[in-house]
Amino acid sequence: MDEWHDFFLAAAGAAAVLAGLVFVGLSINLDMIMSNPTYGLPGRALEALVLLMAVLVVSCLLLVPAQGMVLAGVAVLVVGAADWASIVAIHLRQLKNWRSLEPALRWNYVGRVVLGQVATLTFVTAGVAILSWGVGGLYLLVAAVVLSFLLALGEAWVLLVEIHR
């Protein structure tokens, strides 16, 4: 796994920086975020942080030297399952506001649920793939990391920019 070191180092650094960006967005716009829970902005912020923390934790765990593929696969699978369960819990909590949402926001919510499932289940699948295929399963983890970054970046954009529209 030595050839993957730079990827995991870059992913950990990027996840930490993007998590900081989410915290900046939260601190700058905290009053707006908390003033209207109908739009689910606190949940969106938490969703972004959960996705980024999953990337950060997995990347850090896979940087540990001299671990075998079984331990790496179990680590990715456990973090992926926790990531998935957290995102599902966030989405279910936001579902209680479904009736009060206007149609455009309902479609936005559905899109977020679908993208959240794709990103987190890719993590889980990557864990299984690493356990089954060994190093080849890490390529699926790359997809999970990229999807998580894109989804978290979209949430950060909403918290920093779209909230003012």
ABEGO torsion letter per residue (X at the ends): XAAAAAAAAAAAAAAAAAAAAAAAAAAAAAAAAAABAAAGAAAAAAAAAAAAAAAAAAAAAAABBGBBAAAAAAAAAAAAAAAAAAAAAAAAAAAAAAAABBAAAAAAAAAAAAAAAAAAAAAAAAAAAAAAAEAAAAAAAAAAAAAAAAAAAAAAAAAAAAAAX
